[in-house]
Amino acid sequence: MDDVYTAENLKVMDSMERPHRPWRLKYEGTWPNDDVEDLPNFHREIDDIFETMPELPSLTIYFEGGRSVVALRDFRWNPRESIDLSIRRVFHEHGSVLGISFPAHLNRPEHTATRQEPNWSPYGKASAAILGRLKRGEIGAEEAVDRLKELSAPKDNPDAFTAVRLWELRAEKP
């Protein structure tokens, strides 16, 4: 089995395009030196951790000398917004569609998107408003969490609570 990981096979694996995903890996912090930042195997292993654990919001990597780097998902766009946009298009283009039902999944309750509420999550519209206020600086992370808790429990609306934590991590960067 060890012969599978030859230098030639690793080059081929590196050149293969990964499946499209709505995020890329982002690092914030201070690297100990330029060598670590340029190691493709290091980045691939960290990337694989995030691929294997989709619920993981971030990792902190500690180096000798007291330096550290936070690895996190950097969403180029909000994937949940693109789902909501697709739902809106279905309703717009197909007048006979009355609803789209999303079954209960993990901690999320069952929800039906309608023309009046075209969101994949029962908390989608309200969460987006809270997160928008956080992003614009109108409220702080603590207030955003409090408002989300009023709306739903973290187990019911994990994406919104993860978004607040990622926002906090960005604010904490050195």
HUDANOR-V563003 format. One record per backbone hydrogen bond with DSSP energy under -1.0 kcal/mol. NH is the residue of the N-H (numbers start at 1). CO is the residue of the C=O. Records with the same first field share a line. If there is no record, write none. Layout:
BEGIN
NH=CO, CO
END
This chain:
BEGIN
4=1
5=2
10=6
11=7
12=8
13=9
14=10
15=11
24=74
26=72
28=70
30=68
38=34
39=36
43=39
44=40
45=41
46=42
47=43
48=44
49=45
50=46
51=47
52=48
53=49
56=53
59=71
61=69
63=67
66=63
69=61
70=28
71=59
72=26
74=24
76=22
82=78
83=79
84=80
85=81
86=82
87=83
88=84
89=85
90=86
91=87
92=88
93=89
94=90
97=94
100=113
102=111
105=108
108=105
111=102
113=100
114=117
119=117
124=121
127=123
128=124
129=125
130=126
131=127
132=128
133=129
134=130
135=131
136=132
137=134
138=133
139=133
144=140
145=141
146=142
147=143
148=144
149=145
150=146
151=147
152=148
156=153
157=153
161=157
162=158
163=159
164=160
165=161
166=162
167=163
168=164
169=165
170=166
171=167
172=168
END
